[in-house]
């Protein structure tokens, strides 16, 4: 079976989610919805992975590695707009750093994404939140160029030992945020003098400026 056909089958399967509540999906998979909403965000992503048969888990590769297809749930408001930035992958802070965009984990995770919009309004009980219409997206030439430039700026700063100077305002589409369970989770990197220092783990995130270009107008979710 061709890769194109396999991707189309996954897209067709994902379209079955449209309009379903989280509770309906949970029941179809014989899963329990977490009562503690602090764990809920990870749960819905894992539930969708199970539903669609994604296998990569936490590996730094696309969720469907053989198809180079990444899977992302994205919370949206009633106007079909993203409510937060979207995590892509971790930022490597130590070791042999790669300066080739097309060889990076970030590049491979951003080449083909199946977006699954979900209701993000916190006033809606978690189990009653619904899925929007799935979107299969690949970056166009302009988006690809901006993503590459953002990644290269950030990577160059890491190589130069300027990790502590990387702030959330750097990058048009791709930016950096701390990626840790709490402030006690630390990792190591090198400063500008080549000395080992301790810092918070960080991750690449897509700004809503880009994801709102991707989201289709028919993903507005009105409630009765």
Secondary structure, DSSP 4 states (H G I P E B T S, - for coil): --HHHHHHHHHHHHGGGTT-BHHHHHHHTT-PPPSSGGGHHHHHHHHHHHHHT---TTSSS-SBGGGTBEEEEEEE-TTS-BSS-EEEEEPP-SSS----GGGSHHHHHTSSEEEEEEE--TTS-GGG-BB---EEE---HHHHHHHHHHHHHHHHHHHTT-GGG--TTS-SSEEEEE--SSTT-EEEEE-TTS-EEEEE-EEEEE-HHHHHHHS-GGG-----
